[in-house]
Amino acid sequence: MYIDMMIYIYIYLIILIMLSMMYKYMLVVLMIVEFMILSFFMIMYLIFSLVNLEVFVIYYLIFSVCEGVLGLTLLILIIRFHSNELFYLFSINKF
């Protein structure tokens, strides 16, 4: 149990490092965030399974699906209005 949690925490930290290094394209950032959500899901499942609260994990998955849909919608809108998904070409004044 303890070893599994440490593995998932290391995966979470590696994903955070990847997020800080690869932020040029929005689609890559969304994929890294989804991997981060999945690793956090595994950590939550390990913790909540000890106290028989797996129902809250289902709520977390529902909110993470909503987050994914909102991220893809934002990506579609940005591509439609700016015709690319590069972060460094965006200006805050345009939004």
N, C-alpha and C positions, 0 to 999 in steps of 0.2 A: 504494500500500500504506500509506504513512505517513498520507496524507490520510484514507483509510478508517478507520484506527485512531483518528485524532483525532476523527472524526465520532462513532464509537461511544463513545468516552470522554466526549464532550460529552453524548451521549444518556444515558449512565449517570449523569452528574452531575445532569442535569435531573431524572431519575427519583428520585435521592436527595433533591433539593429538594422534589419533589412528595410524597414519603413523609413528609418532616418537616412539611409543611403540611396534608396531608389524612389525618388519622388517626382520624376520628370513627367511621366504619363499618369493620367488620372485612373485609367483602367488597371494599371499595375498597383496603384495605391489601394484601389477598392479590393483587389484580389488579396493583397497582404492583410488588409483589415479583416477580410472574411476568414483567413487562416488564423488570425489573432483571436477572432470570436470563437472559432472551433477549438483552439487550444484552451481558451478560458472555459469553454463548455465542458471539456474533459476534466479540468480542475474542479469545476463546480459539481460535476457528477460524482467525482470521487469523494468530495467533502460531504455532499448532501446524502449520499448513499449510506454513510455511517449513521446518520440520525433519521433515516427513512423519510426524507423530504424530497423525493424525486419529482414531485408535482411542480416545484418551483423551477426545475430545470426545463420543463415543458414551457412554462411561461417565458423563460429566457430565450428558448428557441423561437417562440412566436415573435418576440420583439426583435430578435436578430434577423428573421426573415423580413420583417417590415423595414429594418435598417438597410438590408440588401436591396430591396425594391426601391427605396428612396434614393440610394446611391446610384442605381442604374438609371433612374428617372433623371437625376441631376446630370449624369453623364450624357444622356441623350439630349437634354436641353442645352448643355454647354456645346456639344458638337453641332447642334442645329444653329445656334446663334453665333458661335465663334469659328466654326468649321474646322476645329482641331481640338485636341485634348491635352495640349502641352500646358503645364502649370506656369512655366516661366514667361509665357506670352500673355497671361491674364493681367488685367488691371482691375484694382478694386473699384475704381471710379465707374467702370462700365456696368457693374451690378447695381 
